[in-house]
């Protein structure tokens, strides 16, 4: 480690951190522009071959930005997309952003530092930053927005210049340092470790916007909510928001192990995907699976789901449209099995259902989620932790869907469990509640 990161890890004071120079290069997990075609004729696009961990150049800090010494980060599926260069190479995003000139030009590099979740210590602030100072413990929200766009002040996710940090921008969180706008920062929960805090922002914020926020499904007390992948990162947070808000969470999972996790998180009913039969985009299979799923839900709960929490995509979307209640809502944020969705429109239009597209979360929504996390009302979905040097292995697990919940990455933190500054609150909340997956 360099002198500044060593000082951060040793707990140096803000005054000491300000005196130590910022290194000109730093260690980061990144992909390279010269590798974009490496999987063009390959069936198994193994992300371990495209993700590199090594030195990259340190960027200059813009006036509205902070430099964070990253203690821990977390994996998301967008890192897999970056590493297989699909559906588009993310260098296309960086090039397009860089054409704006000015500070944006820094992002157009022959490398792309990945990672859309991070927790760490602020070590430098730009000249225009007011709220944050060197030494602050923070987490990074994913939405990278332009505060000079009018739409940003209505909803940060609606501006044309809104980008996913570490995916559509450079200098992300899977590194020893990260650059983020001050408008992305939130205070780290004092009772959480670095890795527990890092795993929350992207998935918890996304699930909150989909279900609770005014731009999503607006879940009400008593609403039956069907959640695909209820033991995963997104799904696990969704279960918690539904349970806390007085809804009735129903989970769909793919194994008995994941079923046990979904029940522990609060699902009233858990359905193994194998009980539904064939799950695919085929129209006939979709109707058969939808009928089976609907029957199972009605047997257990007595009514159809008013909300379907959808992120799987092509394989499940038609089932989601079919199974939602008359007048119900399908809210979707992604398509991990494919983007070309097929569904029978009769079940949408004749039964007056709604489809809502949702993406990330604005800073207000993220702050509401962070408040719940600080109160101990939402538990981190952390399942396992890798060192930064093994981030390729971590990404491979995400790629092959062998993981459960959220996968953490230690960046500068030398071991797990560090960063807790309120041990009394942690004890009151309890380890079982804070680690619902890891303490099973």
C-alpha angles and dihedrals in degrees: 000000000000123000095264096050090046089055092049093051091048091054098250118183122259089252091056092047091053092053095053115085121243111249118248091226134028141186116264143161105243146155124227129233091223090063097056094110096042094106097040093111099024126103097197104053095195108196091204087074096053103039113083128189112206147097123320132173119276111239124226113256120249119223093256096045140088131210112227127198097221113224095177140355137186138228125249132179091251088072088060091051090051092048096050091042091234147171078004130347106260088226084078088062092047092048092049092048092046092057088073087074125209115068091348091067090073090070094063099086135141086248132054118209106213135210135094100198128060146153125195151111125301108238101170136019129200120244092257097051114109111163100048131060140184111286097031116138108227147166122216123236114214104232111098103194139174110240091198092065113095093220090057088068090054095044123344091217094060102062119107090234095053110125137177106251113238091013105055092019133050131240096050132172105276092089145069089266135024135190118221137164116255087240089067098058130105129173114265114245106256095220096055130085119238093260094045091051094046095056096060115064106070101039099032092047092047093050092047093053091047096051112019110021123091091250094057138052094308095221116214132202110283095021114144107228123192111208121194113210093015093177095051130092098269094032094049092055090044091056090052094049092048093048093046092047095054096257128133110247119206115188131206113200139165105230143028090250091056090044090058091052092048091052092049091052090055111271111156091203129020122195124197110225089230089066090064096056125223113010113198142116091267107122096224093046089048093057093045092050092044092054092049092047093047091050092050092050094048091048091055103032105018099233143053121267115270090201130035115197103213130185104130094084130191098021096050109022096090090051090050092054091046097048100044115105122257105284090012130140133241109200116192134186105170150356113230092168095046143309103239101090122195122196138156103255093204089074090052104042101033092047093042097234125163134225117206122190113211132185129185119308137274121244094262091053090046090051091053090052091047090052090055090048091049089052091052092243094121120049125214112253092217114150107165140359132220131189116248090251089064098046090120090062090048091052091047090058090053090047092053094040093235092130131091123214117334126343116217130207126206109220110168096350105102094210143000124277098041127126099051109139099168107052092164093060090046091053092049092051092045134226094256091058094044094049107034093162102037097048096053 
